[in-house]
Amino acid sequence: MRRTTSPFSLVLLGLGTFLLVLAPLLAWYVQPRAAVNPLDIDTTAVYTGRGRVFDTDRIETVPGRKITVTQRVRGDVEAGERSGKAVWDVVTTVDTDKSLPAADPHDALDFRPHRWVMDRKTNRPVHCCGEEPYIEGEAYLKFPFDVQKRPYQWWDNTLGDTVVLRYRDTKKVQGYTGYRFTGSVPPTKTGTRMVPGSIVGQPGRPQVLAEEWYSNHGFELVVDQATGRVLYAQTGPRRTLRAPGGKKDAVVLLDSRKVAFTTETQQEAVRQAKRDSGQLRLVGVTLPIGAGVTGFVLAMVGGVLVARGRKEPEQPVPSESSATPQPTLTM
């Protein structure tokens, strides 16, 4: 008897070997390249809350006003493709009911356009492509991929500097669990502004270069661990003016202990986080494990079949003694 290898066993062995090679390739090559910030982002986040606001008509700070913060983020795809970085244009407006709806965002209580450029993988700022202002830190608008339970340097655009956000615990947002980080900002001088002297307690001076001061009662951010997407954001801004060299606030421009994501913004953030983290988990965990297990089984079965082969009876070789006599010719 002799053994032969069946085509089926070779197919199993080849397919199993292919899947065993594919499994680490998905986990170590494909998944890291899928975890990148997009070039074509187009999102809007809305925060609402209540607080004190300076009324320019009444020339005084009034309490109990509804505050709406709108943050629009759009990617500059052309600049991103040219530079290989993610280039996002951000417009943040602060409104009261008096300025909403606004035909022109410049009519808002506060209007801040700026550009954030970052490495698509690490989320680190890159200083190119018309970046404005000079942004630093590890996170702004979102955290890096694969968020860890450690402090992060978060860029606060109003402060013009980074704020340390520390990990606290986990928290559910719309039924979805994320990592919760908190931080605050002590009163800090951020710039100057020309205002009538009467506003800052100097009625004898028509114009004064008042000092702008900013603090924050507290940040609370809940972040998706896999993607770094912010699921919930809460901030407590306080902006004031002081007379030149003053030690105390002369007038409050804005003061709220809680301005937070609306329910709609939370739901959209959770929807996108589920989608994106699910895709990363698919190529980074589910497919590699499935490919590895299936490949191992197929390779083992194929190898056993190849080793065993298929028995076939050997064909007898005719000998000279048993050969049929040939007729001879006689004369």
C-alpha positions in Angstrom: 0.0 0.0 0.0 1.2 3.6 -0.6 -0.1 7.0 0.7 -1.2 10.0 -1.3 -2.1 13.6 -0.2 -5.7 14.7 -0.9 -6.3 18.2 -2.3 -8.8 18.8 0.5 -6.2 18.4 3.2 -3.8 20.7 1.4 -6.5 23.3 1.2 -7.3 23.1 4.9 -3.6 23.3 5.8 -3.1 26.3 3.5 -6.2 28.1 4.8 -5.2 27.5 8.4 -1.7 28.8 7.8 -3.1 31.9 6.1 -5.4 32.7 9.0 -2.6 32.2 11.6 -0.6 34.8 9.7 -3.6 37.1 9.3 -4.4 37.2 13.0 -1.3 39.1 14.3 -1.3 41.2 11.1 -4.8 42.5 12.0 -3.9 43.2 15.6 -0.4 44.7 15.1 -0.7 46.3 11.7 -4.3 47.0 10.6 -5.7 48.1 14.0 -3.1 50.8 14.8 -3.7 52.3 11.4 -7.4 52.3 11.9 -7.0 54.3 15.2 -6.4 57.7 13.6 -8.3 61.0 13.9 -10.3 61.8 10.8 -9.5 64.5 8.2 -13.2 65.2 7.3 -14.7 65.7 10.8 -17.9 67.8 10.9 -19.5 67.9 14.3 -21.3 70.3 16.6 -21.5 70.1 20.4 -23.9 72.2 22.4 -23.6 73.1 26.1 -26.3 74.7 28.1 -26.6 76.1 31.7 -27.5 79.1 33.7 -25.5 81.9 35.4 -24.6 85.5 35.6 -23.9 87.5 32.4 -22.9 91.1 31.8 -25.7 92.9 30.0 -24.3 95.6 27.7 -27.6 97.4 27.4 -28.1 97.7 31.2 -24.3 98.0 31.9 -24.5 95.6 34.7 -24.3 91.9 35.5 -27.6 90.1 35.6 -28.2 86.7 37.3 -30.2 83.7 36.2 -29.6 84.0 32.4 -29.6 80.9 30.2 -26.1 80.3 28.7 -25.6 78.3 25.4 -22.1 77.4 24.2 -21.9 76.0 20.7 -18.7 74.4 19.4 -18.5 73.6 15.7 -15.6 71.5 14.4 -14.9 71.0 10.7 -11.9 69.4 9.1 -9.8 71.1 6.4 -9.4 68.0 4.2 -7.2 69.7 1.7 -4.8 70.9 4.3 -4.9 67.6 6.1 -4.1 65.6 3.0 -1.3 68.0 2.1 0.3 67.9 5.5 -0.5 64.4 6.6 -2.0 65.8 9.8 -5.5 66.3 11.1 -6.4 70.0 10.6 -9.6 71.0 12.4 -11.2 74.5 12.3 -13.1 75.2 15.6 -15.6 78.0 16.2 -16.9 78.4 19.8 -19.7 80.9 20.5 -21.3 81.8 23.9 -24.8 83.1 23.7 -27.7 84.2 25.9 -31.3 84.0 24.8 -30.8 87.6 23.7 -28.4 86.7 21.0 -30.0 83.4 19.9 -30.8 82.6 17.2 -27.9 84.7 15.8 -27.7 85.5 12.1 -24.1 86.3 12.6 -21.9 84.5 15.1 -20.0 87.7 15.8 -23.1 89.0 17.5 -22.6 86.3 20.3 -21.6 87.2 23.8 -18.2 85.6 23.0 -16.9 84.4 19.6 -13.6 82.5 19.3 -12.5 80.9 15.9 -9.3 78.9 16.0 -7.4 76.1 14.3 -6.1 72.9 15.9 -3.6 70.8 14.1 -2.6 67.4 15.6 -0.9 64.1 14.8 -3.6 61.7 13.7 -2.3 58.8 15.8 -1.0 60.4 19.0 -3.4 63.4 19.2 -0.4 65.6 20.0 -0.5 69.2 18.7 1.5 69.9 15.5 2.6 73.5 14.9 1.9 74.0 11.2 -0.8 74.7 8.7 -2.0 78.0 10.1 -2.5 76.8 13.6 -4.0 79.4 15.9 -3.3 79.8 18.8 -0.2 77.8 19.7 -1.9 74.8 21.3 -0.1 72.5 23.7 -0.9 69.4 25.8 -2.1 65.9 25.2 -5.8 66.5 24.6 -8.2 69.1 23.3 -11.8 68.4 22.0 -10.9 64.7 22.4 -8.4 62.5 24.3 -5.9 60.2 22.6 -6.9 56.7 21.6 -6.6 54.0 24.3 -7.2 56.3 27.3 -5.4 55.4 30.5 -6.3 56.0 34.1 -3.8 58.8 34.6 -3.6 62.6 34.6 -3.8 64.3 31.2 -2.8 67.8 30.0 -6.0 69.3 28.6 -5.8 72.5 26.5 -8.2 75.2 27.8 -8.5 77.7 25.0 -10.0 80.5 27.2 -7.0 80.1 29.6 -4.5 79.9 26.8 -2.7 77.1 28.6 -3.1 73.5 29.7 -5.1 72.2 32.7 -4.4 68.9 34.5 -7.4 66.6 34.4 -7.2 63.7 36.8 -8.9 60.3 36.4 -11.5 59.8 39.1 -13.7 56.8 38.2 -16.1 55.5 35.6 -19.4 57.0 34.8 -22.3 56.0 32.5 -23.5 58.5 29.9 -26.8 57.5 28.2 -26.1 53.9 29.4 -22.6 53.8 28.0 -19.6 53.6 30.4 -16.6 56.0 30.1 -13.7 57.3 32.1 -14.4 60.4 34.2 -11.8 63.1 34.6 -12.0 66.3 36.6 -10.0 69.5 37.0 -10.3 73.3 37.8 -8.6 76.6 37.1 -7.7 79.2 39.8 -8.1 82.9 39.0 -5.6 83.7 36.3 -4.9 86.9 34.3 -5.4 86.1 30.6 -5.1 89.6 28.9 -6.3 93.2 28.8 -9.3 95.0 27.3 -10.0 98.7 26.8 -13.3 99.6 28.6 -14.9 102.7 30.1 -13.4 103.5 33.5 -16.8 103.5 35.2 -17.1 99.7 34.5 -14.1 98.9 36.7 -14.8 101.4 39.4 -12.8 104.4 38.0 -15.5 106.8 36.8 -13.0 109.7 36.5 -11.2 107.9 33.6 -13.0 107.7 30.2 -11.0 104.6 29.1 -9.1 102.1 31.1 -7.0 99.1 30.0 -8.7 96.7 32.3 -7.3 93.3 33.2 -9.2 90.2 32.0 -9.2 87.4 34.6 -10.5 83.8 34.1 -11.1 80.9 36.4 -13.1 77.7 36.2 -15.2 76.2 39.0 -14.6 72.7 37.6 -14.3 70.6 34.5 -15.9 67.2 34.3 -15.2 65.1 31.2 -16.4 61.5 30.6 -14.4 59.9 27.8 -14.7 56.7 25.7 -11.7 54.6 26.7 -11.0 53.1 23.2 -11.4 56.2 21.0 -10.9 59.1 23.4 -14.2 60.7 22.3 -15.7 63.0 24.9 -19.2 61.6 25.8 -20.0 64.2 28.4 -18.5 67.6 29.1 -19.2 70.0 31.9 -17.5 73.3 32.6 -17.9 76.2 35.1 -16.4 79.3 33.5 -15.9 82.6 35.4 -14.6 85.6 33.5 -14.2 89.0 35.1 -12.5 92.4 34.7 -10.2 94.2 37.2 -8.9 97.7 37.3 -5.2 97.9 36.3 -3.3 96.4 39.1 -6.5 95.6 41.0 -6.6 92.8 43.5 -10.4 92.1 43.3 -12.9 91.6 40.5 -14.5 94.8 39.5 -17.2 93.4 37.2 -18.3 89.9 36.3 -18.7 89.2 32.6 -19.7 85.6 32.8 -20.1 83.2 35.8 -21.7 79.8 35.7 -21.0 76.7 37.9 -22.4 74.3 35.4 -22.6 74.5 31.6 -22.9 70.9 30.2 -23.6 68.9 27.1 -27.2 68.8 26.1 -29.0 65.4 26.0 -28.9 65.4 22.2 -25.1 66.1 22.1 -24.6 63.2 24.6 -26.6 60.8 22.5 -24.8 61.7 19.4 -21.4 61.4 21.1 -22.3 57.9 22.5 -23.6 56.8 19.1 -20.3 57.7 17.4 -18.3 56.2 20.2 -20.1 52.9 20.0 -19.6 52.8 16.2 -15.9 53.7 16.3 -14.9 51.6 19.3 -16.8 48.7 17.8 -14.8 48.9 14.6 -11.5 49.1 16.5 -12.5 46.1 18.7 -13.5 44.2 15.5 -10.1 44.6 13.8 -8.0 44.6 17.0 -9.6 41.8 19.0 -12.6 39.9 17.5 -11.2 39.2 14.1 -7.6 38.4 15.3 -8.9 36.0 17.9 -11.4 34.4 15.5 -8.8 34.1 12.8 -6.2 32.7 15.2 -8.5 30.0 16.6 -10.0 29.0 13.3 -6.6 29.0 11.6 -5.1 26.8 14.4 -8.0 24.3 14.0 -7.8 24.2 10.2 -4.0 23.8 10.2 -4.2 21.0 12.8 -6.9 19.1 10.8 -5.1 19.7 7.5 -1.8 18.6 9.0 -3.2 15.4 10.4 -4.9 14.6 7.0 -1.6 15.3 5.1 0.3 13.1 7.6 -2.1 10.2 7.3 -2.6 10.6 3.6 -4.9 8.2 1.7 -3.9 4.5 1.3 -4.1 3.1 -2.2 -3.2 -0.5 -3.2 0.0 -0.9 -5.2 -0.2 -2.1 -8.7 1.6 -5.5 -9.2 4.6 -5.4 -11.6 4.6 -8.3 -13.9 7.6 -10.6 -13.8 9.3 -12.4 -16.7 8.4 -15.8 -15.3 4.8 -15.0 -15.1 4.6 -13.3 -18.4 2.3 -14.8 -21.0 4.4 -16.8 -23.5 4.7 -15.2 -26.8 4.0 -17.3 -29.9 7.1 -18.2 -32.0 7.3 -18.6 -35.7 8.7 -21.8 -37.1 9.9 -22.4 -40.5 
